[in-house]
Each structure stands twice: as structure tokens, then as C-alpha cells.
Amino acid sequence: MKIVDIDDPKYPPLLKQIPSRPDKLYYKGQWDEAIFAKCLAVVGSRRMTTYGRQVTTELVEKAALEGITIVSGFMYGVDAQAHRAALKAKGRTIAVMPCGIDLIHPAYQEDLYWQILNSRGLIISESEGQAPPAKWSYPRRNRIVAGLSQATLVIEAALGSGSLITAGLARKFKRKLFAVPGPLTSSVSRGTLQLIKEGAVVVTNIDDILSLYGLDRQKKVKFRENQFKCLGRLEKEIINILSREPKEIDYLSRQLKIASSKLGAVLSLMKLKGFIGQERGKYYVGKSFFGS
């Protein structure tokens, strides 16, 4: 069993600063100082929407590509998507469990559990063995998620959700709090919109986050500008439409006054180049266009 106690020099320095720090941490995986150097907590709704999935994937992949460690709570929804996006970008991620270190919870995410361990990531818990999760253990877990990180990013959250507990802890620990705005009509946007009203930093692109870590993406901004210049007229019009909101091919066909059969060939080529993506019948601007 691997343990780091509070008197060990390896104990994460940021976590040691919080008033409710755990006396010891049980862990699996590769523990080193580098993984704790630049940590971003990413939390959100278990009832993740398509919008939430897209935003989580885009922001987390770009953060991970810049060397930021993604910290989350391993639950289904935004947590799991954040871990997966970090792994897809070949980045490192830390999963903080609400149960004993030897228990995989939820069990059906065993594949994600081993992907984290096989990618130089960490599984952490303050409980040993097969201790099951309890109602009280989730907010206890959340203080570790927030405590390990220089900042917390809330993607989607309902009012009264566990994500707002983590956000409150980040504020209590005097860490930066970021929130992604969402549709006024969505129940899982009400929590993030409330955080923004209370002073959380609005995230509209990855640069809003990277500046906190002293990272510069000017080269990638220029990459995106050059990418746009290289597009044809029709491709630019498609990007401009999809930059506002994901749309179906029928909508694009009507707006562009082009037959769906002809437009489909253009969209397929743009997908191959990574300029756009498609999910549930709707096209959206892809990460390759943004220089990730």
C-alpha cells in the first residue's frame, strides 16, 4: 500500500495549505512533484449535456497540451469526460476518489481507472482498502480536488450540486474560480451562471485559464488566423455559422443556399481535416481548427 503522510516532503504543497487537509493520502500510480506543479480542478454535472461534453473536451485537451494536470473526482459526467480528454491529449490527470483506494467507483469505469494509471496519472484517496463511498465522503473528496489545484473550473452545475460545493471550497482556499456560461434554459447552467454573478471568472476560451499559469498561446492564435486565411469562401462561411452554434446540414444548406448533397462532400472533407466535428447530427467547429 502506498501512503504519503502530511510530514512527508512529497506531500502536495498546495494541499498542505488548506485548513482541513488530510493527514495521509493513499495512492496508486506515479507520484512525483511535477504532477502537482500546475493543477486545474475540473468539475461539473453528472447529467452532462452535449454542450458540456464539447466544452469539457475542448478546454481540457488544450489545458493538458500545455502541461496542466487535470484534477477531478472520477464520477460519470463532466468528471469522467475531463479525465478522458486529458488522456486523449497525452496529458496527466489525478482522480480523487470518494471511497477506499482499492475500490473502483463507479465500477463500470474500470477502463478509465487503468488508463489513468497507465498514463503516468494518479488515483488518490484519504481512505484505505475497500471502504465504500458515503453521502459525507463526496464533499470530503471535493476539498482535496480543490485543495490540490491553483484553480477550479466549473463546466456545468445545477443549483445545490456537488460542483458548487467544490467551487465554494476553492473560494474558501483563496484559489481562482472559473465558470463556463451556459444556456439560460438549461437546469445545469443555473449553478454556473450563479457563480458568475457572484464573481467567478467567465471562461470563453482556454486563454482565460492559461494566463493564470503564465502560459502564452500567441503562436496558436496565429495558427488559427492562418488556418482561416487558407480556407475557401464556402468553408469560411461554414466556420462562421458553426462558431455561433452547432447546426444540422439542413440548416446549413438553407443558409448557404447549397444542395445538401453537394454540401455533404464539403463537410466530410472539413471533418477529415479536423476543422469541424459532428455529434448527434449537428456539426461544430473542431479542435484542429483552433490549433490544438
N, C-alpha and C positions, 0 to 999 in steps of 0.2 A: 504494500500500500504506500503511495507517495503522498507525503504531507509537507506543507510549508507552514510553520507557525509564525506568530507575529514578531518574534525576536530574531527570526532568520533574515539575513541580509537580502535574501531573494524575495522576501515579501513585497508585493507591489507597492511602491511608494505612494501613489495617489490613493489607493485603498486604505493605507495606514493613516491617512489624514482625516477620515470620516469618524464621527463620534461613536458610531455603532459597528465599528469594524469587527469582523470575526477573528477569534483568537487563533484559528487554524483553518487552512484550506486543504481539502483533499483534491487530488487532480490526476488526470490521465493525459498523456501527450507530451509534447516537447516544451518544457518550461525554460525560458531564457529572458533576459532583460529586454531584448529587442521587441518582443511581442507586446510589451506594456508601454513602449515609448510613446506611441501615438494611437490612442484608442478612441473609437467612436461607438457609443451605445446606440443601437437602432431598435426601436420598439414600435409596436402598433397593434392593430386589431387582429384577433384570431379570425374574424369574419372579413378577411381581406377581399377587396373588390379588384376588378381588372385594373382599374386606375391605380390602386395601391400596389399591385404587383408590378406594374410598369414603372412606377416611380421608385419603388424599392430597388428594383433591378438596376435601373439607370444610375441612381445616386450611389448605391453601394458598390457597384462594379467600378465606377470612376474613383471612388474613395480608396478602394482596395488596390487599384492600379497605382495609386500614388503612395502606397506603403502604409496606409492606415489600417490598423487592426479593427475588425468589426466585432463588437461585443453584443450578445443578445441572449435571450432566455430559452431558446430551443423549442418553444411551443409552436404549434402549427399556425399558419397565417404569416404575418409580417416577420416574426422571429425566424422561422424556418427559411423564408424567402431571402432574408438578409444573409443568413449563413451560406445558403446555396449560391447567391450572387457573388459573395466574397470568394468562394471556392472556384467559381467559374472564371473569375479574373486572376486566378492563381495567387490570391492573397491569403492572409491568415485571419482566423476567426476564433473567438473564445465563446463557448457555450456555458452559461452558468445555470446549473440545474436546481430545481426546487425539491430534490429528493436525494437519496444517498448516491454516492459516487459510483456504485456498482449497478445502479438501476438505470435502464434506458427508458426515459419517459418524455413523450409518448412512445410506446414500444414499436409502433409501425414506422417510426423514423430511424430505425436502426441503420439503414443505409447512409443517412446523413451523419449519424453519430460516427461511423467508421470513416467516412470521407473527411470529416474534420480531423480525426486523429492521424489519418494517413497523409494529411496535407500540412503537417507541422503546426496544427492547431492545438487547442487545449479544451478539455472538459473539466469544469471546476464545480465543486460543491463544498458547503461547510458541514455537510452531514456525511457520515461514513456508511459503508455497507449498502444494504438494500432498503434503507428507510424510505417508506412511500411518501409521496407529496401530500401535504395537508393544506387546508384553507389558509393557515397562517404562514406557511412556508413560501408562498409565492411573493408576498410583499417583502419578506426577509431576503429572498433571492434578488428582488429588484434593487435593493440597496447596494448589493455587490455589483450588479450591472452598471448602475450609475456611478458607484464609487471607483470603479476601475478606469473610468473614462473622463477625458478632458471635456467632452460634450455629449449630450444626448439628443438624438434626432427622433422625433415622433412623426411617423408617416400617416397613420390613420388611428383614430381613437374615439370611442363613444364616451359620452359623459359618464363619469363614475367608473371608468375602466381601470384595469391594472396599469395600462400605459401612462395614465395621468398620475398614478402613484409614483411611478418611476420618474416622471417629469418633476413632480413635487420634491422628490429626493434630490434630483440634480440641482434644483434651486437651493435647497437646504444646504447642500455641499458646496454652494457657490461655483457651480460648473455652468458652462454655456448651455442654453436650451434652444434647440431649433425645432421648428414645426412646419409641416407641409400643408399649405391651404388646400381645401377640397371643396366639392360642390355643396352649396347651402342646403340642397335637398337630401344629402346623404347623412344618415344617422352616425356613420363612423367618421364624419368630418366635424361633427359638433364639438368633440373634445379638442381637436387641433385648432379649430377656429377660436375656441375659448382661450387656449394657451396663447394664441397670437394677440388676442385682446388684452391679455394680462402681461404682455411684454416679450413673449418668445420671439426669436428672430425668424422672420419669414424666409423659407428656402424656395427659391425659384430656379436655381441651378446649382451645380456642385461647387462653383466658385464661392458661394455664400458660406460654405462649410470649410473649404480648403484654406481660406485666408486665416482661420483660427490656428491652423497648424503650420503656418508660414510657408505654404506651398504655392507655387506660381504655375498657372496653366496658360500663360500667354501664347506659348507655342501651339497649344492645342486649339486655342481660339483662332489663331491664324490658319491652322489646318482647316477648321470648319469654313472659314471665309474662302479659302482656296477651293475647297470641295464645292461650295455653292457656285463659284465662278465657272467651274468646269461642267456644270450641269447644262443640259439643253433647256430651251424655253419651257417645254411641256413639263420636264422634270422639276424645274424651279416652281412652276405653278402648283404642282402636286405637293411639294415640300411646304410651300406657303400655306396651303389649305390644311395639311395634316399637322402643321406646327400649332394650329389653333385647337384642333380636336381630332381624335381618331374618327375615320369615316369609312363607310362601305363603298364598294366600287360603283354601285348605282348612283350614290350621291356625287361622287367624283365625275362620273360620266355626264350627269346633268349639268354640273357646274362648269365643266370644261368643254361641254358640247362635243364629246367624242364617244363613239360607239364603245360599249363595254368590251366587245371582242378585241378591238384594237387597243384599248386602254389596258386590258389584262396583260398583254405582252409587255408593255412598258413597265407595269407594276412588277411583273415577275423578274424582269431584268434589274430593277431597282432593289428588289429583295435580295437577289444574288450578290449585289454589290454591298449589301448591308445598309443602304440608305434608308430603307423602310422595313417595318416588320408587320406581321399580321396576327391577330388574335380574335377569335370568335367572330370572324367575318369582317373585322374592321382593320384598316391599315393605320399605322402610326409611324412617326419618324424614328428610324433605327439608330442604335448607338454608334455604328460605324461612321455615320454622317457627322457625329459630334466629335469625332477624333479620339474615341476611347480605344 
